[in-house]
């Protein structure tokens, strides 16, 4: 809220030292954006386990400053890879599958910077994506609609939900000849790992099978 009130046009923000670690430097005279940063203290209780000895707990907040990327110069930030290939008629088939499940599909600029967004009964996609990326994004959101509805949507952490959905998108894209090169990067953004994927493998395969059956004219 503080960032939005001071710099409504801000897109990516970070502290001075973080920008420096990323190979970028704050421009001379740039005005920082005031935020409230947590004050973290080490645990000192005697009953803390050895694994938690180095853990820190929030004890309050302090004033701190961050800078928007437009106030910096230097190395370009790494970008997520995008999906490559030609989905041919599979996108329309997938849209028909979405409709058959009673889910509304719409395009909206309001979800930016997200490429897609799922909420019960509705999928929104960001306009302007390449055909391959649009298919991959739609497959990801369809996976959410299959795997993460009703109680399970709130019962499992976002890390698991996003890992499952992106894994399904990767499997479906690979099956029709698309290269979902950004899937690994996306999963890492949510700290997903092999363990998370292994635990969810059965659900990933089940959802992938349903989507691929729809693409080939199955149930």
C-alpha atoms as one frame of an Amber mdcrd trajectory, in Angstrom:
protein
   0.000   0.000   0.000   2.849   2.370   0.770   4.503   1.640  -2.563   1.243
   2.147  -4.447   0.556   5.456  -2.715   4.028   6.872  -3.414   4.859   5.300
  -6.786   1.736   3.896  -8.459   3.792   3.233 -11.606   6.377   1.067  -9.796
   6.865  -2.394 -11.286   9.820  -4.061  -9.529  11.284  -2.764  -6.309  14.222
  -3.774  -4.128  16.599  -2.270  -1.598  19.904  -0.630  -2.507  22.034  -3.653
  -1.623  19.718  -6.090  -3.388  19.937  -4.106  -6.609  23.707  -4.106  -6.203
  23.791  -7.906  -5.861  21.744  -8.110  -9.069  24.349  -6.053 -10.896  22.304
  -2.866 -10.941  23.002   0.457  -9.248  20.620   3.126  -7.977  20.880   6.324
 -10.008  22.244   9.415  -8.298  19.431  11.557  -6.927  16.831   8.774  -7.102
  14.117   9.102  -4.467  13.514   6.005  -2.361  10.079   4.579  -1.608   9.352
   4.344   2.106   8.129   0.946   3.317   7.786  -0.861   6.624  10.326  -3.683
   6.870  10.158  -6.419   9.521  12.691  -6.417  12.357  13.861 -10.010  12.841
  15.461 -11.273  16.050  17.124 -14.594  16.783  15.239 -17.011  18.985  16.719
 -17.160  22.463  14.473 -19.607  24.315  16.221 -22.612  25.782  13.773 -25.099
  24.324  14.490 -24.165  20.706  15.601 -27.194  18.678  19.007 -27.282  17.035
  17.404 -26.820  13.609  15.782 -23.617  14.820  18.832 -22.122  16.535  19.515
 -19.812  13.606  15.850 -19.011  12.995  14.663 -15.463  13.435  11.246 -14.224
  14.468   9.548 -10.899  13.663   9.661  -8.451  16.561   8.318  -5.290  14.937
   8.796  -3.015  11.959  11.161  -0.243  10.915  11.213   2.356   8.189  13.197
   1.303   5.129  13.570   2.451   1.543  13.330   0.565  -1.728  13.852   1.745
  -5.305  11.931   0.984  -8.472  13.810  -0.620 -11.364  13.332   2.618 -13.348
  15.607   4.304 -10.786  18.455   1.883 -11.505  20.982   1.165 -14.243  23.113
  -1.878 -14.920  22.755  -5.505 -15.917  19.386  -6.616 -17.334  17.349  -8.771
 -14.985  17.025 -12.448 -15.881  13.777 -13.246 -17.645  11.602 -16.326 -17.445
  11.785 -18.452 -20.574   8.607 -18.732 -22.609   6.876 -21.652 -24.293   7.890
 -22.285 -27.888   6.147 -24.134 -30.723   2.815 -24.286 -32.527  -0.249 -25.460
 -30.571  -2.227 -25.735 -33.827  -5.884 -26.488 -33.038  -5.220 -27.645 -29.502
  -5.983 -24.256 -27.997  -9.538 -24.318 -29.304  -9.942 -27.892 -28.104  -8.768
 -26.853 -24.662 -11.174 -23.907 -24.642 -14.032 -26.279 -25.473 -12.965 -28.468
 -22.564 -13.047 -25.434 -20.282 -16.573 -24.584 -21.446 -17.741 -28.180 -21.001
 -16.742 -27.975 -17.343 -18.925 -24.925 -16.817 -15.931 -22.619 -16.415 -16.041
 -19.142 -17.917 -12.992 -18.047 -19.938 -12.190 -14.380 -20.437  -9.267 -12.111
 -21.360  -8.296  -9.249 -19.076  -5.451  -6.738 -18.840  -6.310  -6.270 -15.173
  -4.539  -9.483 -14.117  -1.128  -8.152 -15.270   1.633  -9.053 -14.468   0.104
 -12.535 -14.122  -0.363 -14.385 -17.416  -3.369 -16.276 -16.112  -5.628 -16.441
 -13.105  -8.073 -19.031 -11.823 -10.962 -18.513  -9.453 -13.858 -20.932  -8.911
 -15.893 -20.986 -12.101 -13.650 -18.603 -14.043 -10.301 -18.471 -15.843  -8.785
 -15.169 -16.965  -5.900 -14.900 -19.439  -3.694 -11.908 -20.183  -4.181 -10.771
 -23.810  -1.259 -10.603 -26.217   0.529 -13.837 -25.365   2.090 -15.875 -28.149
  -0.047 -18.861 -29.275   2.293 -21.317 -27.560   2.444 -19.346 -24.319  -1.322
 -18.826 -24.286  -1.876 -22.567 -24.577   0.596 -23.266 -21.769  -0.978 -20.619
 -19.542  -4.460 -21.972 -20.210  -3.306 -25.530 -19.463  -1.866 -24.273 -16.164
  -5.140 -22.613 -15.163  -7.194 -25.619 -16.276  -5.010 -27.757 -14.032  -5.907
 -25.447 -11.139  -9.586 -25.844 -11.982  -9.260 -29.631 -11.862  -6.971 -30.011
  -8.856  -7.606 -27.010  -6.643 -11.274 -26.465  -6.102 -13.479 -26.553  -3.023
 -11.669 -27.533   0.191  -8.345 -28.528  -1.349  -7.845 -24.983  -2.640  -7.336
 -23.737   0.920  -5.968 -26.902   2.484  -2.667 -27.037   0.592  -0.002 -24.297
   0.392   0.464 -22.182  -2.706   3.862 -23.808  -3.297   2.152 -27.166  -3.854
  -0.704 -25.723  -5.916   1.624 -23.901  -8.296   4.015 -26.841  -8.610   1.146
 -29.174  -9.499  -0.433 -26.800 -12.021   2.828 -26.006 -13.796   3.830 -29.676
 -13.880   0.526 -30.485 -15.579   1.063 -27.664 -18.075   4.548 -28.994 -18.839
   3.290 -32.558 -19.424   0.442 -31.409 -21.671   2.666 -29.032 -23.655   5.304
 -31.709 -24.142   2.670 -34.174 -25.334   1.575 -31.883 -28.186   5.107 -30.862
 -29.136   5.508 -27.554 -27.302   8.621 -26.690 -25.313   7.581 -25.199 -21.986
  11.057 -23.867 -21.237   9.958 -21.665 -18.354   8.262 -24.353 -16.258  11.295
 -25.123 -14.097  11.895 -21.417 -13.449   8.238 -20.928 -12.543   8.246 -23.803
 -10.057  11.440 -22.487  -8.469   9.758 -19.116  -7.954   7.400 -20.869  -5.549
  10.234 -22.911  -3.967   8.893 -26.101  -5.469  11.339 -29.004  -5.732  11.610
 -32.695  -6.623  10.117 -33.680  -3.279   7.059 -31.521  -3.844   6.628 -32.930
  -7.334   7.060 -36.530  -6.206   4.359 -36.174  -3.572   1.989 -34.721  -6.175
   2.876 -37.035  -9.049  -0.348 -39.060  -8.969  -2.509 -35.921  -9.072  -0.358
 -34.395 -11.837  -0.719 -37.502 -13.988  -4.473 -37.695 -13.374  -5.087 -34.071
 -14.386  -2.753 -34.353 -17.393  -4.603 -37.445 -18.583  -7.971 -35.654 -18.398
  -6.726 -32.698 -20.406  -4.981 -34.822 -23.049  -8.088 -36.981 -23.430 -10.090
 -33.827 -24.139  -7.545 -32.721 -26.753  -7.810 -36.042 -28.563 -11.594 -36.159
 -28.490 -11.892 -38.349 -25.400 -14.046 -37.816 -22.346
